[in-house]
Amino acid sequence: MTVELKESRVRDAQELPRTTDGKLDYERIIETPEFKKLIRKKNRFITPYTIAFFAIYLLLPVLTSYTKILEVRAIGWMTWTWVYAFGLFAMVWIFTQIYVKKAREFDEDVDQIIEKHVRD
């Protein structure tokens, strides 16, 4: 599987538009309704994944320390503790793939905001 990275249209430019003092006008951008909407959208996307990640991740030491539920053999000599631990690796990979795909949408939204609000 080949991953092709798409660069942002605005970031490909030789130089981003700047204000009269030579600085990018980020303060103006962060006050726009579009930017605030993007931040809310991103937080709504990230929050459930963060909560799920920490809940699942921290459940392993709790289950191994205070219960014997994961000490039962699952496959041959391997106990459910090992299955759970390997599952954590799969969870991280899956969550990363989901975020990478969603981040492309966020990048497109950022490009639109920059094009609309940064002075030429």
OpenMM code with the backbone's topology and positions (N, CA, C; nanometers):
from openmm import Vec3, app, unit

residues = "MET THR VAL GLU LEU LYS GLU SER ARG VAL ARG ASP ALA GLN GLU LEU PRO ARG THR THR ASP GLY LYS LEU ASP TYR GLU ARG ILE ILE GLU THR PRO GLU PHE LYS LYS LEU ILE ARG LYS LYS ASN ARG PHE ILE THR PRO TYR THR ILE ALA PHE PHE ALA ILE TYR LEU LEU LEU PRO VAL LEU THR SER TYR THR LYS ILE LEU GLU VAL ARG ALA ILE GLY TRP MET THR TRP THR TRP VAL TYR ALA PHE GLY LEU PHE ALA MET VAL TRP ILE PHE THR GLN ILE TYR VAL LYS LYS ALA ARG GLU PHE ASP GLU ASP VAL ASP GLN ILE ILE GLU LYS HIS VAL ARG ASP".split()
positions = [
    Vec3(0.0845, -0.1174, 0.0000),
    Vec3(0.0000, 0.0000, 0.0000),
    Vec3(0.0888, 0.1234, 0.0000),
    Vec3(0.0740, 0.2066, -0.0973),
    Vec3(0.1518, 0.3281, -0.1087),
    Vec3(0.0687, 0.4461, -0.0612),
    Vec3(0.1303, 0.5266, 0.0232),
    Vec3(0.0627, 0.6457, 0.0736),
    Vec3(0.1163, 0.7655, -0.0024),
    Vec3(0.0280, 0.8347, -0.0688),
    Vec3(0.0674, 0.9532, -0.1439),
    Vec3(0.0272, 1.0765, -0.0643),
    Vec3(0.1242, 1.1578, -0.0318),
    Vec3(0.0973, 1.2778, 0.0453),
    Vec3(0.0640, 1.3921, -0.0483),
    Vec3(-0.0469, 1.4561, -0.0223),
    Vec3(-0.0888, 1.5706, -0.1021),
    Vec3(-0.0508, 1.6968, -0.0258),
    Vec3(0.0299, 1.7763, -0.0871),
    Vec3(0.0695, 1.9011, -0.0238),
    Vec3(-0.0409, 2.0044, -0.0374),
    Vec3(-0.0469, 2.0914, 0.0567),
    Vec3(-0.1458, 2.1984, 0.0559),
    Vec3(-0.1169, 2.2951, -0.0585),
    Vec3(-0.2246, 2.3443, -0.1224),
    Vec3(-0.2072, 2.4402, -0.2318),
    Vec3(-0.1432, 2.5692, -0.1817),
    Vec3(-0.1880, 2.6173, -0.0677),
    Vec3(-0.1351, 2.7431, -0.0161),
    Vec3(0.0091, 2.7250, 0.0304),
    Vec3(0.0378, 2.6138, 0.0931),
    Vec3(0.1724, 2.5922, 0.1453),
    Vec3(0.2737, 2.5629, 0.0356),
    Vec3(0.2258, 2.5313, -0.0857),
    Vec3(0.3172, 2.5081, -0.1963),
    Vec3(0.3696, 2.6388, -0.2548),
    Vec3(0.3018, 2.7474, -0.2254),
    Vec3(0.3422, 2.8769, -0.2811),
    Vec3(0.4810, 2.9129, -0.2296),
    Vec3(0.5519, 2.9926, -0.3090),
    Vec3(0.6863, 3.0333, -0.2693),
    Vec3(0.6847, 3.1058, -0.1357),
    Vec3(0.5877, 3.1919, -0.1187),
    Vec3(0.5793, 3.2665, 0.0069),
    Vec3(0.4336, 3.2990, 0.0333),
    Vec3(0.3926, 3.2790, 0.1563),
    Vec3(0.2562, 3.3127, 0.1932),
    Vec3(0.2390, 3.4638, 0.1962),
    Vec3(0.1203, 3.5121, 0.1662),
    Vec3(0.0958, 3.6568, 0.1731),
    Vec3(0.1223, 3.7089, 0.3149),
    Vec3(0.1765, 3.8271, 0.3234),
    Vec3(0.2131, 3.8840, 0.4527),
    Vec3(0.1527, 4.0230, 0.4706),
    Vec3(0.1454, 4.0659, 0.5952),
    Vec3(0.0952, 4.1994, 0.6245),
    Vec3(0.2054, 4.3005, 0.5963),
    Vec3(0.1760, 4.4274, 0.6192),
    Vec3(0.2728, 4.5321, 0.5869),
    Vec3(0.4014, 4.5219, 0.6692),
    Vec3(0.3936, 4.4636, 0.7902),
    Vec3(0.5158, 4.4500, 0.8708),
    Vec3(0.5905, 4.3203, 0.8404),
    Vec3(0.5440, 4.2435, 0.7409),
    Vec3(0.6146, 4.1229, 0.6995),
    Vec3(0.5724, 3.9972, 0.7736),
    Vec3(0.4786, 4.0068, 0.8662),
    Vec3(0.4348, 3.8910, 0.9434),
    Vec3(0.3030, 3.8381, 0.8884),
    Vec3(0.2820, 3.7088, 0.9075),
    Vec3(0.1529, 3.6512, 0.8694),
    Vec3(0.0476, 3.6987, 0.9673),
    Vec3(-0.0714, 3.7198, 0.9203),
    Vec3(-0.1779, 3.7764, 1.0026),
    Vec3(-0.2617, 3.6662, 1.0688),
    Vec3(-0.1973, 3.5895, 1.1571),
    Vec3(-0.2654, 3.4780, 1.2226),
    Vec3(-0.3680, 3.5258, 1.3248),
    Vec3(-0.3404, 3.6350, 1.3912),
    Vec3(-0.4333, 3.6839, 1.4932),
    Vec3(-0.5696, 3.7147, 1.4333),
    Vec3(-0.5691, 3.7669, 1.3154),
    Vec3(-0.6955, 3.7962, 1.2477),
    Vec3(-0.7660, 3.6665, 1.2080),
    Vec3(-0.6895, 3.5679, 1.1652),
    Vec3(-0.7475, 3.4406, 1.1215),
    Vec3(-0.8123, 3.3666, 1.2384),
    Vec3(-0.7475, 3.3634, 1.3550),
    Vec3(-0.8027, 3.2853, 1.4664),
    Vec3(-0.9297, 3.3458, 1.5239),
    Vec3(-0.9583, 3.4691, 1.4896),
    Vec3(-1.0823, 3.5326, 1.5361),
    Vec3(-1.1991, 3.5138, 1.4393),
    Vec3(-1.1740, 3.4550, 1.3240),
    Vec3(-1.2806, 3.4384, 1.2254),
    Vec3(-1.3759, 3.3267, 1.2654),
    Vec3(-1.5014, 3.3367, 1.2279),
    Vec3(-1.5981, 3.2293, 1.2575),
    Vec3(-1.5603, 3.0971, 1.1905),
    Vec3(-1.5001, 3.1045, 1.0712),
    Vec3(-1.4608, 2.9821, 1.0017),
    Vec3(-1.3551, 2.9048, 1.0801),
    Vec3(-1.2577, 2.9771, 1.1354),
    Vec3(-1.1517, 2.9123, 1.2120),
    Vec3(-1.2079, 2.8522, 1.3406),
    Vec3(-1.2938, 2.9265, 1.4084),
    Vec3(-1.3545, 2.8752, 1.5314),
    Vec3(-1.4391, 2.7519, 1.5029),
    Vec3(-1.5084, 2.7528, 1.3900),
    Vec3(-1.5885, 2.6368, 1.3504),
    Vec3(-1.4980, 2.5169, 1.3227),
    Vec3(-1.3837, 2.5406, 1.2579),
    Vec3(-1.2884, 2.4337, 1.2300),
    Vec3(-1.2352, 2.3735, 1.3599),
    Vec3(-1.2028, 2.4573, 1.4568),
    Vec3(-1.1517, 2.4079, 1.5852),
    Vec3(-1.2579, 2.3237, 1.6553),
    Vec3(-1.3834, 2.3692, 1.6539),
    Vec3(-1.4916, 2.2899, 1.7155),
    Vec3(-1.5078, 2.1558, 1.6439),
    Vec3(-1.5018, 2.1585, 1.5116),
    Vec3(-1.5157, 2.0364, 1.4317),
    Vec3(-1.4028, 1.9385, 1.4634),
    Vec3(-1.2823, 1.9910, 1.4734),
    Vec3(-1.1665, 1.9065, 1.5033),
    Vec3(-1.1759, 1.8494, 1.6443),
    Vec3(-1.2170, 1.9302, 1.7406),
    Vec3(-1.2311, 1.8812, 1.8780),
    Vec3(-1.3399, 1.7752, 1.8897),
    Vec3(-1.4518, 1.7953, 1.8174),
    Vec3(-1.5588, 1.6943, 1.8178),
    Vec3(-1.5104, 1.5622, 1.7593),
    Vec3(-1.4190, 1.5694, 1.6643),
    Vec3(-1.3649, 1.4475, 1.6054),
    Vec3(-1.2632, 1.3809, 1.6983),
    Vec3(-1.1746, 1.4590, 1.7572),
    Vec3(-1.0635, 1.4038, 1.8352),
    Vec3(-1.1059, 1.3540, 1.9734),
    Vec3(-1.1973, 1.4222, 2.0390),
    Vec3(-1.2319, 1.3909, 2.1780),
    Vec3(-1.2771, 1.2462, 2.1997),
    Vec3(-1.3705, 1.1924, 2.1223),
    Vec3(-1.4107, 1.0534, 2.1475),
    Vec3(-1.2961, 0.9535, 2.1289),
    Vec3(-1.2101, 0.9763, 2.0306),
    Vec3(-1.0965, 0.8869, 2.0087),
    Vec3(-0.9969, 0.8948, 2.1235),
    Vec3(-0.9759, 1.0139, 2.1762),
    Vec3(-0.8848, 1.0303, 2.2895),
    Vec3(-0.9388, 0.9594, 2.4120),
    Vec3(-1.0654, 0.9771, 2.4396),
    Vec3(-1.1267, 0.9111, 2.5556),
    Vec3(-1.1210, 0.7593, 2.5395),
    Vec3(-1.1561, 0.7101, 2.4212),
    Vec3(-1.1519, 0.5658, 2.3968),
    Vec3(-1.0103, 0.5119, 2.4113),
    Vec3(-0.9119, 0.5832, 2.3560),
    Vec3(-0.7738, 0.5386, 2.3639),
    Vec3(-0.7295, 0.5237, 2.5088),
    Vec3(-0.7493, 0.6281, 2.5881),
    Vec3(-0.7041, 0.6222, 2.7272),
    Vec3(-0.7815, 0.5191, 2.8088),
    Vec3(-0.9102, 0.5060, 2.7843),
    Vec3(-0.9899, 0.4071, 2.8573),
    Vec3(-0.9411, 0.2656, 2.8268),
    Vec3(-0.9224, 0.2351, 2.6989),
    Vec3(-0.8773, 0.1012, 2.6596),
    Vec3(-0.7344, 0.0769, 2.7048),
    Vec3(-0.6486, 0.1770, 2.6901),
    Vec3(-0.5079, 0.1636, 2.7274),
    Vec3(-0.4926, 0.1432, 2.8783),
    Vec3(-0.5632, 0.2219, 2.9578),
    Vec3(-0.5492, 0.2119, 3.1037),
    Vec3(-0.6249, 0.0940, 3.1624),
    Vec3(-0.7129, 0.0344, 3.0854),
    Vec3(-0.7856, -0.0822, 3.1330),
    Vec3(-0.6938, -0.2041, 3.1469),
    Vec3(-0.5905, -0.2139, 3.0654),
    Vec3(-0.4983, -0.3288, 3.0732),
    Vec3(-0.4318, -0.3399, 3.2098),
    Vec3(-0.3655, -0.2364, 3.2617),
    Vec3(-0.3047, -0.2532, 3.3937),
    Vec3(-0.4077, -0.2753, 3.5045),
    Vec3(-0.5252, -0.2173, 3.4898),
    Vec3(-0.6292, -0.2384, 3.5906),
    Vec3(-0.6731, -0.3844, 3.5906),
    Vec3(-0.6996, -0.4378, 3.4717),
    Vec3(-0.7439, -0.5769, 3.4623),
    Vec3(-0.6366, -0.6764, 3.5051),
    Vec3(-0.5104, -0.6479, 3.4745),
    Vec3(-0.4040, -0.7407, 3.5133),
    Vec3(-0.3681, -0.7298, 3.6607),
    Vec3(-0.3873, -0.6134, 3.7199),
    Vec3(-0.3502, -0.5949, 3.8606),
    Vec3(-0.4595, -0.6374, 3.9575),
    Vec3(-0.5842, -0.6140, 3.9225),
    Vec3(-0.6920, -0.6325, 4.0199),
    Vec3(-0.7888, -0.7454, 3.9861),
    Vec3(-0.7724, -0.8088, 3.8704),
    Vec3(-0.8592, -0.9212, 3.8368),
    Vec3(-0.7741, -1.0341, 3.7795),
    Vec3(-0.8346, -1.1471, 3.7636),
    Vec3(-0.7661, -1.2611, 3.7021),
    Vec3(-0.8292, -1.2959, 3.5672),
    Vec3(-0.9143, -1.2085, 3.5169),
    Vec3(-0.9891, -1.2354, 3.3944),
    Vec3(-0.8991, -1.2555, 3.2725),
    Vec3(-0.7877, -1.1853, 3.2655),
    Vec3(-0.6991, -1.1954, 3.1496),
    Vec3(-0.5949, -1.3062, 3.1632),
    Vec3(-0.5966, -1.3791, 3.2746),
    Vec3(-0.4999, -1.4869, 3.2946),
    Vec3(-0.5445, -1.6184, 3.2312),
    Vec3(-0.6652, -1.6224, 3.1809),
    Vec3(-0.7179, -1.7421, 3.1154),
    Vec3(-0.6504, -1.7582, 2.9796),
    Vec3(-0.6196, -1.8824, 2.9430),
    Vec3(-0.5551, -1.9070, 2.8134),
    Vec3(-0.6520, -1.8806, 2.6989),
    Vec3(-0.6018, -1.8120, 2.5995),
    Vec3(-0.6839, -1.7783, 2.4830),
    Vec3(-0.6504, -1.8707, 2.3662),
    Vec3(-0.5231, -1.8760, 2.3283),
    Vec3(-0.4762, -1.9570, 2.2157),
    Vec3(-0.3494, -2.0286, 2.2599),
    Vec3(-0.3573, -2.1577, 2.2766),
    Vec3(-0.2397, -2.2338, 2.3192),
    Vec3(-0.1906, -2.1841, 2.4544),
    Vec3(-0.0645, -2.1479, 2.4614),
    Vec3(-0.0057, -2.0976, 2.5852),
    Vec3(-0.0358, -1.9503, 2.6094),
    Vec3(-0.0842, -1.8815, 2.5076),
    Vec3(-0.1043, -1.7367, 2.5156),
    Vec3(-0.2312, -1.7027, 2.5950),
    Vec3(-0.2164, -1.6140, 2.6909),
    Vec3(-0.3308, -1.5711, 2.7714),
    Vec3(-0.3973, -1.4495, 2.7069),
    Vec3(-0.5133, -1.4137, 2.7592),
    Vec3(-0.5858, -1.2977, 2.7076),
    Vec3(-0.5090, -1.1675, 2.7319),
    Vec3(-0.4183, -1.1675, 2.8275),
    Vec3(-0.3350, -1.0488, 2.8501),
    Vec3(-0.2550, -1.0161, 2.7240),
    Vec3(-0.1960, -1.1185, 2.6630),
    Vec3(-0.1174, -1.0980, 2.5417),
    Vec3(-0.2059, -1.0546, 2.4257),
    Vec3(-0.3215, -1.1157, 2.4139),
    Vec3(-0.4142, -1.0786, 2.3072),
    Vec3(-0.4544, -0.9322, 2.3224),
    Vec3(-0.4861, -0.8925, 2.4450),
    Vec3(-0.5253, -0.7550, 2.4735),
    Vec3(-0.4106, -0.6592, 2.4407),
    Vec3(-0.2896, -0.6953, 2.4834),
    Vec3(-0.1730, -0.6094, 2.4588),
    Vec3(-0.1464, -0.5936, 2.3095),
    Vec3(-0.1534, -0.7023, 2.2338),
    Vec3(-0.1348, -0.6915, 2.0886),
    Vec3(-0.2489, -0.6122, 2.0250),
    Vec3(-0.3666, -0.6248, 2.0818),
    Vec3(-0.4807, -0.5462, 2.0338),
    Vec3(-0.4582, -0.3965, 2.0489),
    Vec3(-0.3817, -0.3584, 2.1517),
    Vec3(-0.3500, -0.2162, 2.1708),
    Vec3(-0.2681, -0.1630, 2.0536),
    Vec3(-0.1760, -0.2448, 2.0040),
    Vec3(-0.0980, -0.2027, 1.8868),
    Vec3(-0.1892, -0.1832, 1.7661),
    Vec3(-0.2820, -0.2756, 1.7470),
    Vec3(-0.3765, -0.2636, 1.6357),
    Vec3(-0.4632, -0.1388, 1.6522),
    Vec3(-0.5064, -0.1117, 1.7756),
    Vec3(-0.5900, 0.0063, 1.8016),
    Vec3(-0.5159, 0.1346, 1.7633),
    Vec3(-0.3906, 0.1455, 1.8035),
    Vec3(-0.3122, 0.2654, 1.7720),
    Vec3(-0.2987, 0.2809, 1.6209),
    Vec3(-0.2709, 0.1736, 1.5503),
    Vec3(-0.2557, 0.1798, 1.4054),
    Vec3(-0.3869, 0.2224, 1.3401),
    Vec3(-0.4969, 0.1640, 1.3831),
    Vec3(-0.6278, 0.1968, 1.3257),
    Vec3(-0.6645, 0.3422, 1.3538),
    Vec3(-0.6465, 0.3868, 1.4787),
    Vec3(-0.6768, 0.5265, 1.5126),
    Vec3(-0.5902, 0.6228, 1.4311),
    Vec3(-0.4645, 0.5864, 1.4098),
    Vec3(-0.3754, 0.6713, 1.3305),
    Vec3(-0.4246, 0.6824, 1.1866),
    Vec3(-0.4643, 0.5721, 1.1286),
    Vec3(-0.5145, 0.5736, 0.9910),
    Vec3(-0.6419, 0.6583, 0.9796),
    Vec3(-0.7296, 0.6455, 1.0769),
    Vec3(-0.8524, 0.7251, 1.0769),
    Vec3(-0.8179, 0.8735, 1.0835),
    Vec3(-0.7231, 0.9096, 1.1721),
    Vec3(-0.6871, 1.0502, 1.1854),
    Vec3(-0.6205, 1.1046, 1.0591),
    Vec3(-0.5335, 1.0263, 0.9987),
    Vec3(-0.4642, 1.0728, 0.8778),
    Vec3(-0.5653, 1.1042, 0.7683),
    Vec3(-0.6652, 1.0181, 0.7523),
    Vec3(-0.7672, 1.0436, 0.6500),
    Vec3(-0.8485, 1.1682, 0.6836),
    Vec3(-0.8834, 1.1856, 0.8096),
    Vec3(-0.9633, 1.3011, 0.8497),
    Vec3(-0.8798, 1.4298, 0.8423),
    Vec3(-0.7508, 1.4193, 0.8689),
    Vec3(-0.6639, 1.5375, 0.8660),
    Vec3(-0.6580, 1.5995, 0.7277),
    Vec3(-0.6764, 1.5185, 0.6246),
    Vec3(-0.6792, 1.5741, 0.4875),
    Vec3(-0.7940, 1.6723, 0.4723),
    Vec3(-0.9101, 1.6392, 0.5311),
    Vec3(-1.0240, 1.7310, 0.5267),
    Vec3(-0.9934, 1.8590, 0.6037),
    Vec3(-0.9297, 1.8436, 0.7202),
    Vec3(-0.8945, 1.9613, 0.7994),
    Vec3(-0.7974, 2.0503, 0.7221),
    Vec3(-0.7023, 1.9898, 0.6512),
    Vec3(-0.6072, 2.0676, 0.5716),
    Vec3(-0.6770, 2.1472, 0.4622),
    Vec3(-0.7761, 2.0857, 0.3987),
    Vec3(-0.8510, 2.1574, 0.2950),
    Vec3(-0.9259, 2.2756, 0.3553),
    Vec3(-0.9844, 2.2563, 0.4742),
    Vec3(-1.0535, 2.3664, 0.5415),
    Vec3(-0.9561, 2.4788, 0.5766),
    Vec3(-0.8380, 2.4428, 0.6224),
    Vec3(-0.7360, 2.5430, 0.6566),
    Vec3(-0.6956, 2.6209, 0.5324),
    Vec3(-0.6760, 2.5506, 0.4215),
    Vec3(-0.6393, 2.6187, 0.2965),
    Vec3(-0.7452, 2.7213, 0.2570),
    Vec3(-0.8713, 2.6840, 0.2699),
    Vec3(-0.9800, 2.7767, 0.2350),
    Vec3(-0.9799, 2.8985, 0.3271),
    Vec3(-0.9566, 2.8764, 0.4549),
    Vec3(-0.9537, 2.9879, 0.5511),
    Vec3(-0.8374, 3.0816, 0.5199),
    Vec3(-0.7224, 3.0249, 0.4921),
    Vec3(-0.6041, 3.1077, 0.4607),
    Vec3(-0.6277, 3.1871, 0.3326),
    Vec3(-0.6796, 3.1203, 0.2303),
    Vec3(-0.7051, 3.1910, 0.1046),
    Vec3(-0.8052, 3.3047, 0.1229),
    Vec3(-0.9028, 3.2852, 0.2093),
    Vec3(-1.0057, 3.3868, 0.2275),
    Vec3(-0.9589, 3.5045, 0.3140),
    Vec3(-0.8769, 3.4776, 0.4143),
    Vec3(-0.8496, 3.5800, 0.5152),
    Vec3(-0.7071, 3.6353, 0.5163),
    Vec3(-0.6150, 3.5773, 0.4465),
    Vec3(-0.4798, 3.6334, 0.4442),
    Vec3(-0.4705, 3.7304, 0.3289),
    Vec3(-0.4234, 3.8497, 0.3600),
    Vec3(-0.4154, 3.9552, 0.2585),
    Vec3(-0.3103, 3.9243, 0.1544),
    Vec3(-0.3389, 3.9636, 0.0311),
    Vec3(-0.2389, 3.9475, -0.0772),
    Vec3(-0.1376, 4.0580, -0.0710),
] * unit.nanometer
topology = app.Topology()
chain = topology.addChain("A")
for resn in residues:
    res = topology.addResidue(resn, chain)
    for name in ("N", "CA", "C"):
        topology.addAtom(name, app.Element.getBySymbol(name[0]), res)
